[in-house]
Amino acid sequence: MTYILKSFVLLVMCSLNIQAQESISVTQPININIVAPELKPLIYRSENGSVEGLIIDEIEQVNKNSHLNINVVLLPWARAMQRVIHGQADAIMPALYTEERAKLLKYPKSPIINFNGSVLIKRVKDDFNFTNFEAIKHKKSVAKVRAVLMGEAFEEAINKKILDIVEVTRIEDAVNMLLIERVDLAVADAFAAYAVIENMKIANQVVIMPISKDAEPSFVAFSRDFAEKYDINDIMTLINQYNNPSSYHKIIEE
């Protein structure tokens, strides 16, 4: 009888141990609502209204092969940022790191993409050649997307009154203002500039001039509430298993 009792207890303990191991190995789903501005060919709205793009393709692989459930909503940058700051969305992408933004958002260690730096866009017939902002003798009017940062050198030029900024909602709007001569220049991230010019089929009408060739990492920046609940570095490690932050550069080179 004692032998039978001991065997029963041992069996129950083994069963409980197996169940505990199974419960530890099962990872609970994590829902992540990300807002993002339209940035072809990375993230954009297709003709049928669905959100598509190279980053979206990678996220679909993450959703398929992991416990993450990521949903992406397209919004203009300023509105997207406000949603994350006020806890109405879990994260925004792609977002450059700044100390000011870091006071409001939480950045993981790993970026989702490395951009090629900022560029100025001019009309083909314009004889202006950019070397550096200090060399600009007459103030230039520049169209840029509202709330999007273009790097320290650009921001310093604004503070020194070298540039007169006209803010727009989309990169396409900035380029159109340039084409109709409402502004002298447009400014954008290099990746975005090449993508928009190709999409608008205006490569013979404009010239791209690099401000900086330094790679600029851009992140999925999370809300503070979300970062308190989950390990955002673990999440980005998982996302980047299906994503190479530097893999999009070949599109520009082609």
C-alpha positions as CSV (number, residue, x, y, z in Angstrom):
1,M,0.0,0.0,0.0
2,T,2.8,2.4,0.9
3,Y,4.6,1.5,-2.4
4,I,1.4,2.2,-4.4
5,L,0.9,5.6,-2.5
6,K,4.5,6.6,-3.2
7,S,4.2,5.7,-6.8
8,F,1.0,7.7,-7.1
9,V,2.5,10.8,-5.5
10,L,5.5,10.6,-7.8
11,L,3.3,10.3,-10.8
12,V,1.3,13.4,-9.8
13,M,4.5,15.4,-9.2
14,C,5.9,14.4,-12.6
15,S,2.6,15.4,-14.2
16,L,2.5,18.8,-12.5
17,N,6.2,19.4,-13.5
18,I,5.4,18.6,-17.1
19,Q,2.4,21.0,-17.0
20,A,4.5,23.7,-15.5
21,Q,7.2,23.4,-18.1
22,E,4.5,23.5,-20.8
23,S,3.0,26.6,-19.4
24,I,6.4,28.3,-19.2
25,S,7.1,27.4,-22.9
26,V,3.8,28.8,-24.1
27,T,4.3,32.6,-24.8
28,Q,1.3,34.8,-24.6
29,P,0.4,36.9,-27.7
30,I,1.4,40.5,-27.6
31,N,-0.7,42.9,-29.6
32,I,1.2,46.0,-30.9
33,N,-0.6,48.8,-32.7
34,I,1.9,50.9,-34.7
35,V,1.2,54.2,-36.4
36,A,3.4,55.3,-39.4
37,P,3.5,58.0,-42.1
38,E,3.3,56.9,-45.7
39,L,6.8,56.2,-47.1
40,K,6.9,54.4,-50.4
41,P,8.1,51.7,-50.9
42,L,8.5,50.9,-47.2
43,I,5.0,51.7,-46.0
44,Y,2.1,52.9,-48.2
45,R,-1.6,52.5,-49.0
46,S,-2.3,50.5,-52.1
47,E,-5.1,51.3,-54.6
48,N,-7.4,48.9,-52.8
49,G,-6.9,50.7,-49.5
50,S,-4.7,48.1,-47.8
51,V,-1.4,48.9,-46.1
52,E,1.6,47.5,-48.0
53,G,5.3,47.9,-48.4
54,L,8.7,46.3,-47.8
55,I,8.4,46.8,-44.0
56,I,4.8,45.5,-44.0
57,D,6.0,42.3,-45.8
58,E,8.5,41.8,-43.0
59,I,5.9,42.4,-40.3
60,E,3.6,39.9,-41.9
61,Q,6.4,37.3,-41.5
62,V,6.7,38.3,-37.8
63,N,3.0,37.9,-37.3
64,K,3.0,34.5,-39.0
65,N,6.0,33.1,-37.2
66,S,5.9,34.6,-33.7
67,H,3.6,35.4,-30.8
68,L,3.6,39.1,-31.9
69,N,0.5,40.5,-33.5
70,I,1.4,43.8,-35.1
71,N,-1.1,46.1,-36.8
72,V,0.1,49.2,-38.7
73,V,-2.1,52.2,-39.3
74,L,-1.1,55.0,-41.7
75,L,-1.3,58.6,-40.4
76,P,0.5,61.9,-41.1
77,W,3.6,62.2,-38.9
78,A,2.3,64.8,-36.5
79,R,-0.9,63.0,-35.8
80,A,0.9,59.7,-35.5
81,M,3.3,61.1,-32.9
82,Q,0.4,62.6,-30.9
83,R,-1.3,59.2,-30.7
84,V,1.7,57.5,-29.3
85,I,2.5,60.3,-26.8
86,H,-1.1,60.2,-25.5
87,G,-1.2,56.4,-25.3
88,Q,-3.6,55.9,-28.2
89,A,-1.1,53.8,-30.1
90,D,1.7,51.5,-28.9
91,A,4.5,52.7,-31.2
92,I,5.5,54.9,-34.2
93,M,7.9,54.0,-37.0
94,P,10.3,54.9,-38.5
95,A,11.5,57.5,-36.0
96,L,14.9,59.0,-35.7
97,Y,16.3,59.3,-32.2
98,T,16.5,62.7,-30.6
99,E,16.9,63.7,-26.9
100,E,13.6,65.6,-27.1
101,R,11.7,62.6,-28.4
102,A,13.4,60.3,-25.9
103,K,11.7,62.3,-23.2
104,L,8.3,61.2,-24.6
105,L,9.0,57.8,-26.2
106,K,11.0,54.7,-25.5
107,Y,13.6,53.6,-28.0
108,P,14.9,50.0,-28.3
109,K,18.6,49.4,-28.9
110,S,18.1,48.1,-32.5
111,P,16.7,50.1,-35.4
112,I,14.2,48.9,-37.9
113,I,16.0,50.6,-40.8
114,N,19.1,52.6,-41.5
115,F,18.5,55.6,-43.7
116,N,21.2,57.1,-45.9
117,G,21.1,60.6,-44.6
118,S,19.2,63.7,-45.6
119,V,19.2,65.4,-49.1
120,L,18.1,68.6,-50.7
121,I,16.2,68.5,-54.0
122,K,16.4,71.2,-56.6
123,R,15.0,71.8,-60.0
124,V,17.2,70.8,-62.9
125,K,17.4,74.3,-64.3
126,D,18.6,75.7,-61.0
127,D,22.3,76.4,-61.0
128,F,22.6,76.2,-57.2
129,N,25.0,73.6,-56.0
130,F,25.1,72.6,-52.3
131,T,28.4,72.2,-50.5
132,N,27.4,73.2,-47.0
133,F,24.9,75.5,-45.3
134,E,27.5,78.1,-44.4
135,A,28.3,78.6,-48.1
136,I,24.7,79.7,-48.8
137,K,24.8,83.5,-49.4
138,H,21.1,84.2,-49.9
139,K,18.3,82.7,-47.8
140,K,16.6,79.6,-49.4
141,S,13.0,78.6,-49.0
142,V,12.7,74.9,-48.3
143,A,9.7,72.7,-48.2
144,K,9.8,69.9,-45.6
145,V,7.4,67.4,-44.0
146,R,6.0,68.8,-40.8
147,A,7.6,67.4,-37.6
148,V,10.2,65.3,-39.5
149,L,13.8,66.0,-38.5
150,M,16.6,66.3,-41.1
151,G,19.6,66.2,-38.9
152,E,21.7,68.7,-36.8
153,A,23.2,70.6,-39.7
154,F,19.8,71.3,-41.2
155,E,18.4,72.4,-37.8
156,E,21.3,74.7,-37.2
157,A,20.8,76.3,-40.6
158,I,17.2,77.0,-39.6
159,N,18.3,78.6,-36.4
160,K,20.8,80.8,-38.2
161,K,18.0,82.0,-40.6
162,I,19.8,80.5,-43.6
163,L,16.7,78.6,-44.5
164,D,13.1,79.7,-44.6
165,I,11.0,76.6,-43.9
166,V,7.6,75.8,-45.5
167,E,6.0,72.8,-43.7
168,V,3.8,70.3,-45.6
169,T,2.0,67.1,-44.8
170,R,3.6,64.8,-47.4
171,I,6.9,64.5,-49.2
172,E,5.0,64.6,-52.5
173,D,3.6,68.0,-51.5
174,A,7.1,69.3,-50.9
175,V,8.3,68.1,-54.3
176,N,5.2,69.6,-56.1
177,M,5.9,73.0,-54.4
178,L,9.4,72.8,-55.8
179,L,8.3,71.9,-59.3
180,I,5.8,74.9,-59.5
181,E,8.6,77.1,-58.1
182,R,6.8,77.9,-54.8
183,V,10.0,77.1,-53.0
184,D,13.7,77.0,-53.9
185,L,14.4,73.5,-52.5
186,A,12.7,70.4,-50.9
187,V,14.3,68.3,-48.2
188,A,13.8,64.7,-47.4
189,D,15.5,61.5,-46.2
190,A,17.6,60.1,-49.1
191,F,15.5,56.9,-49.2
192,A,12.2,58.8,-49.3
193,A,13.5,61.2,-51.9
194,Y,14.6,58.6,-54.4
195,A,11.4,56.6,-53.8
196,V,9.1,59.6,-54.3
197,I,11.0,60.8,-57.4
198,E,10.8,57.4,-59.0
199,N,7.1,57.1,-58.1
200,M,6.3,60.6,-59.5
201,K,8.4,59.9,-62.6
202,I,10.2,63.2,-62.4
203,A,13.8,62.0,-62.4
204,N,14.5,64.3,-65.4
205,Q,13.1,67.4,-63.6
206,V,15.0,67.4,-60.3
207,V,18.5,66.9,-58.9
208,I,19.3,65.4,-55.5
209,M,22.1,66.9,-53.4
210,P,23.3,65.0,-50.3
211,I,23.4,67.0,-47.0
212,S,25.0,64.1,-45.2
213,K,26.0,60.6,-46.3
214,D,26.1,59.3,-42.7
215,A,23.7,56.4,-42.1
216,E,20.9,57.4,-39.7
217,P,19.3,54.6,-37.7
218,S,15.5,54.9,-37.5
219,F,13.5,53.0,-34.9
220,V,10.2,51.7,-33.8
221,A,9.7,54.1,-30.9
222,F,7.3,52.9,-28.2
223,S,4.9,54.6,-25.9
224,R,6.1,54.7,-22.3
225,D,3.1,52.7,-21.1
226,F,3.8,49.9,-23.6
227,A,7.5,49.9,-22.6
228,E,6.6,49.4,-18.9
229,K,4.6,46.3,-19.7
230,Y,6.9,44.6,-22.3
231,D,10.6,44.3,-23.0
232,I,10.9,46.4,-26.2
233,N,14.5,45.1,-26.9
234,D,13.3,41.5,-27.0
235,I,10.5,42.6,-29.3
236,M,12.9,44.3,-31.7
237,T,15.2,41.3,-31.6
238,L,12.3,39.2,-32.7
239,I,11.2,41.6,-35.4
240,N,14.7,41.9,-36.8
241,Q,14.9,38.1,-37.2
242,Y,12.8,38.8,-40.3
243,N,14.2,42.2,-41.1
244,N,17.7,43.6,-42.0
245,P,17.9,47.3,-41.1
246,S,20.3,47.9,-44.0
247,S,18.7,45.7,-46.6
248,Y,16.7,48.5,-48.2
249,H,19.7,50.4,-49.5
250,K,20.0,48.3,-52.7
251,I,16.7,49.7,-53.8
252,I,18.2,53.2,-54.0
253,E,21.4,51.8,-55.7
254,E,19.3,50.2,-58.4
